[in-house]
């Protein structure tokens, strides 16, 4: 979500003294303000992590002044409300309080404490995603749920959100890196006892470069993870010099991996060619006995049918598959089919002696899935990167540090193309996110994750670009903010 930062927002951080205010809006489940708590709040803290689906959490403490704060039905703090905390900074130039929304949360785990000095009520705030996980609502009816292969991802996400009662969302189309829309590539089945979050998690995992989260206004987002390319620098040393307490460099050598292998689903091929011939350079004839129809009137191929084949010679050009059902001595010609990639473009190269898997699609073409087991390999091949694989004997190279991904969620990866995309994202996580800095500062109330900042570490001398990944902020008697930001490198794929 793009931040709308004004000059006043920057100027207020440069004040030599900041007077701070805290208030809470109490909201009903339609996001209408039903009450406000201010004046008796004594502490508020928030944590935000860009790499978590439950992105936001908070903790609040307030002084109890009357029995309206009693934890009971009809009270101010109860299950039937959301909270929306605000942090206010007084602008001494204008005399106005600038208020900053800190998110919308479900109330959780309220606790009351009395001592001789004060009576305080403390409670946590849960990200709105918690309303989908089963922690608070979200559980589906006690029957299995299925999203069929070929369904529209965007439509399925919106249907799941509306099932949970959420009507404010920004849901992008699910697109591959080449811009083609990706459908649900396999049946998604959620067992009894599953949740709406389980559905969304499965849908979000179809393409690895996508994220889902609720923003500070309670709007659900499904969108690509930002790369930071062409994004403006929102915070630089002109701001940091006024609020920075300390900085540190954090490079996690243990988790740095610069050579990623991803292994996905192993396909169960029931229909494979027992005789394969090539003609006209790119016409591949496949004789598949298991596709023998009941009679000559039933020559259709069922949607999503998988076939396997290999060629004894290299094939180049626009590849067509000429498919015959039955043994070579008694065959029925089923037709000529394009062999395409996810964008619908012709496959133009087939390697000899390599086994290929293809899947029949609703548009009458066959999608090239690649290997029997989906696989993708990528590595950091940019000499300017600190994690460049390069030549192990080179002074600026760390050599190959391999990481193999398989099993679990990786089994949902159905093609070599998707496996490579996942490998690229794993490289992003294993390299860039492990080259990071930590900043301790005074709180910036308009802070958010996935924004670009710049800073010059003392030993480096010049400002470098970073993307903010997470932060923790505390407001009250003591004020602080801890920020983690990863180094930004332009060679990562632009998702």
Number of C-alpha atoms within 10 A of each C-alpha: 13 8 10 7 11 8 7 13 17 16 12 18 20 16 15 9 11 14 11 16 19 21 21 20 19 23 20 15 13 11 15 12 15 12 12 14 15 14 11 14 20 19 18 23 21 20 16 21 19 19 16 12 16 18 20 26 21 25 19 20 20 20 19 18 11 7 9 12 18 15 16 11 10 12 14 19 21 17 16 15 22 27 25 23 28 20 20 19 20 18 20 14 10 9 8 11 15 18 18 18 16 24 22 28 27 24 22 19 10 16 12 16 11 11 7 5 6 10 13 19 20 19 17 19 25 25 24 26 24 18 21 25 19 17 13 16 13 22 19 22 11 10 11 12 18 12 17 14 14 16 16 18 24 20 13 17 22 20 15 19 21 14 14 18 14 19 14 15 18 15 16 15 18 24 19 18 16 9 11 13 16 19 18 21 18 16 12 17 15 18 14 13 13 20 24 25 22 20 23 20 15 17 22 20 17 22 22 20 24 20 19 24 22 24 19 20 13 19 15 21 18 22 20 19 17 16 20 20 15 8 12 10 14 14 17 16 14 12 15 19 12 14 20 15 14 11 18 13 15 14 16 13 11 8 14 20 24 26 25 25 22 26 26 27 22 16 17 12 14 12 17 20 23 16 15 17 15 17 9 9 13 19 20 24 20 25 26 24 20 15 25 19 17 8 8 11 7 10 17 11 17 11 15 17 15 22 23 22 22 22 21 12 14 15 21 15 14 16 20 21 18 19 21 23 22 19 17 14 6 10 17 20 14 18 14 16 17 21 23 21 19 20 15 14 12 19 19 15 13 20 14 12 12 15 14 19 24 24 18 20 16 12 8 13 20 27 24 23 23 20 21 21 21 25 26 22 18 19 21 25 14 15 12 13 16 16 25 22 23 18 12 12 9 10 8 16 17 16 17 18 16 13 17 12 19 14 12 9 13 17 16 21 29 24 28 23 19 24 28 21 23 29 26 26 22 24 25 19 18 22 27 25 21 20 21 21 21 18 19 19 20 20 20 18 20 15 21 21 19 22 22 25 23 22 22 15 15 10 7 9 9 10 14 15 20 25 25 25 20 23 22 19 22 19 21 15 8 8 15 17 23 19 20 23 28 26 20 22 20 15 12 18 15 13 20
